[in-house]
Amino acid sequence: GDFHVPMGATTFVAVCSPPEASEALAQGRHPPHQVLVRQTHAMEPVLRSWRGFGTLAMQGFRAPSWAGGWLVQFQDDASTGDHRFGFVWDRNQEAVMLRWVALQDSSPFLQRAWLPEGIR
């Protein structure tokens, strides 16, 4: 979470499959091929993208609304091999780089053990 969208609120959603659904949501918008990463101020090429929507809100989660955007995949981190993803809104083409939160590795809910075997 941050000042605008608190922890636990939906920050963004993206349609990853089937590809036809992502294309239909794009409604003629073309995915970004290169974006400015907010945290590093560096332009980075986009390897893959999926259409989605991100939450915009005023400080304190006032007047939340959805805005179109893209979940984007960047090249893997050269030093660690970690996958790198970001979300970029249509309105400004500046990506927020997503970070893995280590606590997610030990959360029983996020381990998906509660899901039926065929869905895990």
CNS distance restraints for C-alpha pairs under 8 A (distance, minus, plus):
assign (resid   1 and name CA) (resid   5 and name CA) 5.59 0.50 0.50
assign (resid   1 and name CA) (resid   6 and name CA) 4.24 0.50 0.50
assign (resid   1 and name CA) (resid   7 and name CA) 3.92 0.50 0.50
assign (resid   1 and name CA) (resid   8 and name CA) 7.29 0.50 0.50
assign (resid   1 and name CA) (resid   9 and name CA) 7.75 0.50 0.50
assign (resid   2 and name CA) (resid   6 and name CA) 5.48 0.50 0.50
assign (resid   2 and name CA) (resid   7 and name CA) 7.17 0.50 0.50
assign (resid   3 and name CA) (resid  59 and name CA) 5.33 0.50 0.50
assign (resid   3 and name CA) (resid  60 and name CA) 5.98 0.50 0.50
assign (resid   3 and name CA) (resid  61 and name CA) 7.51 0.50 0.50
assign (resid   4 and name CA) (resid  56 and name CA) 7.40 0.50 0.50
assign (resid   4 and name CA) (resid  57 and name CA) 5.39 0.50 0.50
assign (resid   4 and name CA) (resid  58 and name CA) 5.54 0.50 0.50
assign (resid   4 and name CA) (resid  59 and name CA) 4.38 0.50 0.50
assign (resid   4 and name CA) (resid  60 and name CA) 5.47 0.50 0.50
assign (resid   4 and name CA) (resid  61 and name CA) 5.03 0.50 0.50
assign (resid   4 and name CA) (resid  62 and name CA) 7.74 0.50 0.50
assign (resid   5 and name CA) (resid   9 and name CA) 6.39 0.50 0.50
assign (resid   5 and name CA) (resid  10 and name CA) 7.85 0.50 0.50
assign (resid   5 and name CA) (resid  11 and name CA) 6.65 0.50 0.50
assign (resid   5 and name CA) (resid  55 and name CA) 7.33 0.50 0.50
assign (resid   5 and name CA) (resid  56 and name CA) 7.49 0.50 0.50
assign (resid   5 and name CA) (resid  57 and name CA) 6.52 0.50 0.50
assign (resid   5 and name CA) (resid  59 and name CA) 7.78 0.50 0.50
assign (resid   5 and name CA) (resid  60 and name CA) 7.30 0.50 0.50
assign (resid   5 and name CA) (resid  61 and name CA) 5.38 0.50 0.50
assign (resid   6 and name CA) (resid  60 and name CA) 7.75 0.50 0.50
assign (resid   6 and name CA) (resid  61 and name CA) 6.89 0.50 0.50
assign (resid  10 and name CA) (resid  55 and name CA) 7.04 0.50 0.50
assign (resid  11 and name CA) (resid  54 and name CA) 5.81 0.50 0.50
assign (resid  11 and name CA) (resid  55 and name CA) 5.24 0.50 0.50
assign (resid  12 and name CA) (resid  52 and name CA) 7.12 0.50 0.50
assign (resid  12 and name CA) (resid  53 and name CA) 5.55 0.50 0.50
assign (resid  12 and name CA) (resid  54 and name CA) 4.01 0.50 0.50
assign (resid  12 and name CA) (resid  55 and name CA) 5.88 0.50 0.50
assign (resid  12 and name CA) (resid  87 and name CA) 7.90 0.50 0.50
assign (resid  13 and name CA) (resid  52 and name CA) 5.34 0.50 0.50
assign (resid  13 and name CA) (resid  53 and name CA) 5.45 0.50 0.50
assign (resid  13 and name CA) (resid  54 and name CA) 6.44 0.50 0.50
assign (resid  14 and name CA) (resid  50 and name CA) 6.13 0.50 0.50
assign (resid  14 and name CA) (resid  51 and name CA) 5.60 0.50 0.50
assign (resid  14 and name CA) (resid  52 and name CA) 3.84 0.50 0.50
assign (resid  14 and name CA) (resid  53 and name CA) 6.47 0.50 0.50
assign (resid  14 and name CA) (resid  70 and name CA) 7.16 0.50 0.50
assign (resid  14 and name CA) (resid  71 and name CA) 6.24 0.50 0.50
assign (resid  15 and name CA) (resid  21 and name CA) 6.92 0.50 0.50
assign (resid  15 and name CA) (resid  22 and name CA) 5.50 0.50 0.50
assign (resid  15 and name CA) (resid  50 and name CA) 6.12 0.50 0.50
assign (resid  15 and name CA) (resid  51 and name CA) 5.91 0.50 0.50
assign (resid  15 and name CA) (resid  52 and name CA) 5.95 0.50 0.50
assign (resid  16 and name CA) (resid  22 and name CA) 6.66 0.50 0.50
assign (resid  16 and name CA) (resid  50 and name CA) 5.67 0.50 0.50
assign (resid  16 and name CA) (resid  51 and name CA) 7.60 0.50 0.50
assign (resid  17 and name CA) (resid  21 and name CA) 6.74 0.50 0.50
assign (resid  17 and name CA) (resid  22 and name CA) 7.01 0.50 0.50
assign (resid  18 and name CA) (resid  22 and name CA) 6.98 0.50 0.50
assign (resid  19 and name CA) (resid  23 and name CA) 6.24 0.50 0.50
assign (resid  20 and name CA) (resid  24 and name CA) 6.07 0.50 0.50
assign (resid  21 and name CA) (resid  25 and name CA) 6.25 0.50 0.50
assign (resid  22 and name CA) (resid  26 and name CA) 6.27 0.50 0.50
assign (resid  22 and name CA) (resid  50 and name CA) 6.17 0.50 0.50
assign (resid  22 and name CA) (resid  51 and name CA) 5.21 0.50 0.50
assign (resid  22 and name CA) (resid  52 and name CA) 7.75 0.50 0.50
assign (resid  23 and name CA) (resid  27 and name CA) 6.99 0.50 0.50
assign (resid  23 and name CA) (resid  28 and name CA) 7.94 0.50 0.50
assign (resid  23 and name CA) (resid  51 and name CA) 7.34 0.50 0.50
assign (resid  25 and name CA) (resid  51 and name CA) 6.45 0.50 0.50
assign (resid  25 and name CA) (resid  52 and name CA) 7.65 0.50 0.50
assign (resid  26 and name CA) (resid  30 and name CA) 7.20 0.50 0.50
assign (resid  26 and name CA) (resid  51 and name CA) 6.01 0.50 0.50
assign (resid  31 and name CA) (resid  49 and name CA) 6.55 0.50 0.50
assign (resid  31 and name CA) (resid  50 and name CA) 7.92 0.50 0.50
assign (resid  31 and name CA) (resid  51 and name CA) 7.84 0.50 0.50
assign (resid  31 and name CA) (resid  70 and name CA) 7.07 0.50 0.50
assign (resid  32 and name CA) (resid  46 and name CA) 6.89 0.50 0.50
assign (resid  32 and name CA) (resid  49 and name CA) 7.79 0.50 0.50
assign (resid  32 and name CA) (resid  70 and name CA) 8.00 0.50 0.50
assign (resid  32 and name CA) (resid  93 and name CA) 7.51 0.50 0.50
assign (resid  33 and name CA) (resid  45 and name CA) 5.89 0.50 0.50
assign (resid  33 and name CA) (resid  46 and name CA) 5.05 0.50 0.50
assign (resid  33 and name CA) (resid  47 and name CA) 7.59 0.50 0.50
assign (resid  34 and name CA) (resid  43 and name CA) 6.51 0.50 0.50
assign (resid  34 and name CA) (resid  44 and name CA) 5.46 0.50 0.50
assign (resid  34 and name CA) (resid  45 and name CA) 4.25 0.50 0.50
assign (resid  34 and name CA) (resid  46 and name CA) 5.31 0.50 0.50
assign (resid  35 and name CA) (resid  43 and name CA) 5.39 0.50 0.50
assign (resid  35 and name CA) (resid  44 and name CA) 5.55 0.50 0.50
assign (resid  35 and name CA) (resid  45 and name CA) 6.58 0.50 0.50
assign (resid  35 and name CA) (resid  46 and name CA) 7.17 0.50 0.50
assign (resid  35 and name CA) (resid  88 and name CA) 7.94 0.50 0.50
assign (resid  35 and name CA) (resid  93 and name CA) 5.88 0.50 0.50
assign (resid  35 and name CA) (resid  94 and name CA) 5.90 0.50 0.50
assign (resid  35 and name CA) (resid  95 and name CA) 6.30 0.50 0.50
assign (resid  36 and name CA) (resid  41 and name CA) 6.08 0.50 0.50
assign (resid  36 and name CA) (resid  42 and name CA) 5.53 0.50 0.50
assign (resid  36 and name CA) (resid  43 and name CA) 4.34 0.50 0.50
assign (resid  36 and name CA) (resid  44 and name CA) 6.35 0.50 0.50
assign (resid  36 and name CA) (resid  93 and name CA) 6.87 0.50 0.50
assign (resid  36 and name CA) (resid  94 and name CA) 4.92 0.50 0.50
assign (resid  36 and name CA) (resid  95 and name CA) 5.98 0.50 0.50
assign (resid  37 and name CA) (resid  41 and name CA) 5.37 0.50 0.50
assign (resid  37 and name CA) (resid  42 and name CA) 5.59 0.50 0.50
assign (resid  37 and name CA) (resid  43 and name CA) 6.27 0.50 0.50
assign (resid  37 and name CA) (resid  44 and name CA) 7.00 0.50 0.50
assign (resid  37 and name CA) (resid  94 and name CA) 5.86 0.50 0.50
assign (resid  37 and name CA) (resid  95 and name CA) 4.76 0.50 0.50
assign (resid  37 and name CA) (resid  96 and name CA) 6.10 0.50 0.50
assign (resid  37 and name CA) (resid  97 and name CA) 6.52 0.50 0.50
assign (resid  38 and name CA) (resid  42 and name CA) 7.75 0.50 0.50
assign (resid  38 and name CA) (resid  94 and name CA) 6.06 0.50 0.50
assign (resid  38 and name CA) (resid  95 and name CA) 5.79 0.50 0.50
assign (resid  38 and name CA) (resid  96 and name CA) 5.63 0.50 0.50
assign (resid  38 and name CA) (resid  97 and name CA) 7.29 0.50 0.50
assign (resid  39 and name CA) (resid  96 and name CA) 7.02 0.50 0.50
assign (resid  39 and name CA) (resid  97 and name CA) 6.97 0.50 0.50
assign (resid  44 and name CA) (resid  74 and name CA) 7.09 0.50 0.50
assign (resid  45 and name CA) (resid  74 and name CA) 6.49 0.50 0.50
assign (resid  45 and name CA) (resid  75 and name CA) 7.72 0.50 0.50
assign (resid  46 and name CA) (resid  72 and name CA) 6.24 0.50 0.50
assign (resid  46 and name CA) (resid  73 and name CA) 5.85 0.50 0.50
assign (resid  46 and name CA) (resid  74 and name CA) 5.16 0.50 0.50
assign (resid  46 and name CA) (resid  75 and name CA) 7.60 0.50 0.50
assign (resid  47 and name CA) (resid  72 and name CA) 7.35 0.50 0.50
assign (resid  47 and name CA) (resid  73 and name CA) 5.50 0.50 0.50
assign (resid  47 and name CA) (resid  74 and name CA) 5.52 0.50 0.50
assign (resid  47 and name CA) (resid  75 and name CA) 6.70 0.50 0.50
assign (resid  48 and name CA) (resid  72 and name CA) 5.81 0.50 0.50
assign (resid  48 and name CA) (resid  73 and name CA) 5.18 0.50 0.50
assign (resid  48 and name CA) (resid  74 and name CA) 7.46 0.50 0.50
assign (resid  49 and name CA) (resid  70 and name CA) 6.16 0.50 0.50
assign (resid  49 and name CA) (resid  71 and name CA) 5.55 0.50 0.50
assign (resid  49 and name CA) (resid  72 and name CA) 4.36 0.50 0.50
assign (resid  49 and name CA) (resid  73 and name CA) 6.21 0.50 0.50
assign (resid  50 and name CA) (resid  70 and name CA) 5.50 0.50 0.50
assign (resid  50 and name CA) (resid  71 and name CA) 5.20 0.50 0.50
assign (resid  50 and name CA) (resid  72 and name CA) 6.56 0.50 0.50
assign (resid  51 and name CA) (resid  68 and name CA) 7.78 0.50 0.50
assign (resid  51 and name CA) (resid  69 and name CA) 6.26 0.50 0.50
assign (resid  51 and name CA) (resid  70 and name CA) 4.72 0.50 0.50
assign (resid  51 and name CA) (resid  71 and name CA) 6.46 0.50 0.50
assign (resid  52 and name CA) (resid  68 and name CA) 6.05 0.50 0.50
assign (resid  52 and name CA) (resid  69 and name CA) 5.34 0.50 0.50
assign (resid  52 and name CA) (resid  70 and name CA) 5.28 0.50 0.50
assign (resid  52 and name CA) (resid  71 and name CA) 6.57 0.50 0.50
assign (resid  53 and name CA) (resid  66 and name CA) 6.00 0.50 0.50
assign (resid  53 and name CA) (resid  67 and name CA) 5.35 0.50 0.50
assign (resid  53 and name CA) (resid  68 and name CA) 4.41 0.50 0.50
assign (resid  53 and name CA) (resid  69 and name CA) 5.23 0.50 0.50
assign (resid  53 and name CA) (resid  70 and name CA) 7.17 0.50 0.50
assign (resid  53 and name CA) (resid  89 and name CA) 7.76 0.50 0.50
assign (resid  54 and name CA) (resid  66 and name CA) 5.56 0.50 0.50
assign (resid  54 and name CA) (resid  67 and name CA) 5.43 0.50 0.50
assign (resid  54 and name CA) (resid  68 and name CA) 6.36 0.50 0.50
assign (resid  54 and name CA) (resid  69 and name CA) 6.44 0.50 0.50
assign (resid  54 and name CA) (resid  87 and name CA) 7.90 0.50 0.50
assign (resid  54 and name CA) (resid  89 and name CA) 6.97 0.50 0.50
assign (resid  55 and name CA) (resid  64 and name CA) 6.52 0.50 0.50
assign (resid  55 and name CA) (resid  65 and name CA) 5.69 0.50 0.50
assign (resid  55 and name CA) (resid  66 and name CA) 4.77 0.50 0.50
assign (resid  55 and name CA) (resid  67 and name CA) 6.44 0.50 0.50
assign (resid  56 and name CA) (resid  64 and name CA) 5.57 0.50 0.50
assign (resid  56 and name CA) (resid  65 and name CA) 5.36 0.50 0.50
assign (resid  56 and name CA) (resid  66 and name CA) 6.07 0.50 0.50
assign (resid  56 and name CA) (resid  67 and name CA) 6.84 0.50 0.50
assign (resid  57 and name CA) (resid  61 and name CA) 5.30 0.50 0.50
assign (resid  57 and name CA) (resid  62 and name CA) 5.70 0.50 0.50
assign (resid  57 and name CA) (resid  63 and name CA) 5.58 0.50 0.50
assign (resid  57 and name CA) (resid  64 and name CA) 4.17 0.50 0.50
assign (resid  57 and name CA) (resid  65 and name CA) 6.34 0.50 0.50
assign (resid  58 and name CA) (resid  62 and name CA) 4.95 0.50 0.50
assign (resid  58 and name CA) (resid  63 and name CA) 6.21 0.50 0.50
assign (resid  58 and name CA) (resid  64 and name CA) 6.97 0.50 0.50
assign (resid  67 and name CA) (resid  89 and name CA) 6.92 0.50 0.50
assign (resid  67 and name CA) (resid  90 and name CA) 7.61 0.50 0.50
assign (resid  68 and name CA) (resid  89 and name CA) 5.98 0.50 0.50
assign (resid  68 and name CA) (resid  90 and name CA) 5.76 0.50 0.50
assign (resid  69 and name CA) (resid  87 and name CA) 7.07 0.50 0.50
assign (resid  69 and name CA) (resid  88 and name CA) 5.46 0.50 0.50
assign (resid  69 and name CA) (resid  89 and name CA) 3.96 0.50 0.50
assign (resid  69 and name CA) (resid  90 and name CA) 4.82 0.50 0.50
assign (resid  70 and name CA) (resid  87 and name CA) 5.67 0.50 0.50
assign (resid  70 and name CA) (resid  88 and name CA) 5.34 0.50 0.50
assign (resid  70 and name CA) (resid  89 and name CA) 6.41 0.50 0.50
assign (resid  70 and name CA) (resid  90 and name CA) 7.51 0.50 0.50
assign (resid  71 and name CA) (resid  85 and name CA) 7.11 0.50 0.50
assign (resid  71 and name CA) (resid  86 and name CA) 5.88 0.50 0.50
assign (resid  71 and name CA) (resid  87 and name CA) 4.57 0.50 0.50
assign (resid  71 and name CA) (resid  88 and name CA) 6.61 0.50 0.50
assign (resid  72 and name CA) (resid  85 and name CA) 5.58 0.50 0.50
assign (resid  72 and name CA) (resid  86 and name CA) 5.25 0.50 0.50
assign (resid  72 and name CA) (resid  87 and name CA) 5.93 0.50 0.50
assign (resid  72 and name CA) (resid  88 and name CA) 7.33 0.50 0.50
assign (resid  73 and name CA) (resid  83 and name CA) 7.88 0.50 0.50
assign (resid  73 and name CA) (resid  84 and name CA) 6.02 0.50 0.50
assign (resid  73 and name CA) (resid  85 and name CA) 4.46 0.50 0.50
assign (resid  73 and name CA) (resid  86 and name CA) 6.50 0.50 0.50
assign (resid  74 and name CA) (resid  83 and name CA) 7.60 0.50 0.50
assign (resid  74 and name CA) (resid  84 and name CA) 5.38 0.50 0.50
assign (resid  74 and name CA) (resid  85 and name CA) 5.81 0.50 0.50
assign (resid  74 and name CA) (resid  86 and name CA) 7.67 0.50 0.50
assign (resid  75 and name CA) (resid  83 and name CA) 7.18 0.50 0.50
assign (resid  75 and name CA) (resid  84 and name CA) 6.54 0.50 0.50
assign (resid  76 and name CA) (resid  81 and name CA) 5.54 0.50 0.50
assign (resid  76 and name CA) (resid  82 and name CA) 5.49 0.50 0.50
assign (resid  76 and name CA) (resid  83 and name CA) 4.61 0.50 0.50
assign (resid  76 and name CA) (resid  84 and name CA) 5.58 0.50 0.50
assign (resid  77 and name CA) (resid  81 and name CA) 4.99 0.50 0.50
assign (resid  77 and name CA) (resid  82 and name CA) 5.25 0.50 0.50
assign (resid  77 and name CA) (resid  83 and name CA) 6.48 0.50 0.50
assign (resid  77 and name CA) (resid  84 and name CA) 6.78 0.50 0.50
assign (resid  78 and name CA) (resid  82 and name CA) 7.89 0.50 0.50
assign (resid  84 and name CA) (resid  97 and name CA) 7.47 0.50 0.50
assign (resid  84 and name CA) (resid  98 and name CA) 7.21 0.50 0.50
assign (resid  84 and name CA) (resid  99 and name CA) 7.95 0.50 0.50
assign (resid  85 and name CA) (resid  97 and name CA) 6.07 0.50 0.50
assign (resid  85 and name CA) (resid  98 and name CA) 5.65 0.50 0.50
assign (resid  86 and name CA) (resid  95 and name CA) 5.77 0.50 0.50
assign (resid  86 and name CA) (resid  96 and name CA) 5.25 0.50 0.50
assign (resid  86 and name CA) (resid  97 and name CA) 4.20 0.50 0.50
assign (resid  86 and name CA) (resid  98 and name CA) 5.05 0.50 0.50
assign (resid  87 and name CA) (resid  95 and name CA) 5.29 0.50 0.50
assign (resid  87 and name CA) (resid  96 and name CA) 5.39 0.50 0.50
assign (resid  87 and name CA) (resid  97 and name CA) 6.75 0.50 0.50
assign (resid  87 and name CA) (resid  98 and name CA) 7.40 0.50 0.50
assign (resid  88 and name CA) (resid  92 and name CA) 7.67 0.50 0.50
assign (resid  88 and name CA) (resid  93 and name CA) 5.63 0.50 0.50
assign (resid  88 and name CA) (resid  94 and name CA) 5.64 0.50 0.50
assign (resid  88 and name CA) (resid  95 and name CA) 4.26 0.50 0.50
assign (resid  88 and name CA) (resid  96 and name CA) 6.42 0.50 0.50
assign (resid  89 and name CA) (resid  93 and name CA) 5.97 0.50 0.50
assign (resid  89 and name CA) (resid  94 and name CA) 7.08 0.50 0.50
assign (resid  89 and name CA) (resid  95 and name CA) 7.35 0.50 0.50
assign (resid 100 and name CA) (resid 104 and name CA) 7.76 0.50 0.50
assign (resid 101 and name CA) (resid 105 and name CA) 7.89 0.50 0.50
assign (resid 102 and name CA) (resid 106 and name CA) 7.76 0.50 0.50
assign (resid 103 and name CA) (resid 107 and name CA) 6.42 0.50 0.50
assign (resid 104 and name CA) (resid 110 and name CA) 6.21 0.50 0.50
assign (resid 104 and name CA) (resid 111 and name CA) 7.87 0.50 0.50
assign (resid 105 and name CA) (resid 110 and name CA) 7.45 0.50 0.50
assign (resid 105 and name CA) (resid 111 and name CA) 7.12 0.50 0.50
assign (resid 106 and name CA) (resid 110 and name CA) 7.78 0.50 0.50
assign (resid 106 and name CA) (resid 111 and name CA) 7.22 0.50 0.50
assign (resid 107 and name CA) (resid 111 and name CA) 6.17 0.50 0.50
assign (resid 108 and name CA) (resid 112 and name CA) 6.98 0.50 0.50
assign (resid 108 and name CA) (resid 113 and name CA) 6.95 0.50 0.50
assign (resid 109 and name CA) (resid 113 and name CA) 7.22 0.50 0.50
assign (resid 109 and name CA) (resid 114 and name CA) 6.98 0.50 0.50
assign (resid 112 and name CA) (resid 120 and name CA) 6.10 0.50 0.50
assign (resid 113 and name CA) (resid 120 and name CA) 7.26 0.50 0.50
assign (resid 115 and name CA) (resid 119 and name CA) 6.38 0.50 0.50
assign (resid 115 and name CA) (resid 120 and name CA) 5.99 0.50 0.50
assign (resid 116 and name CA) (resid 120 and name CA) 6.65 0.50 0.50
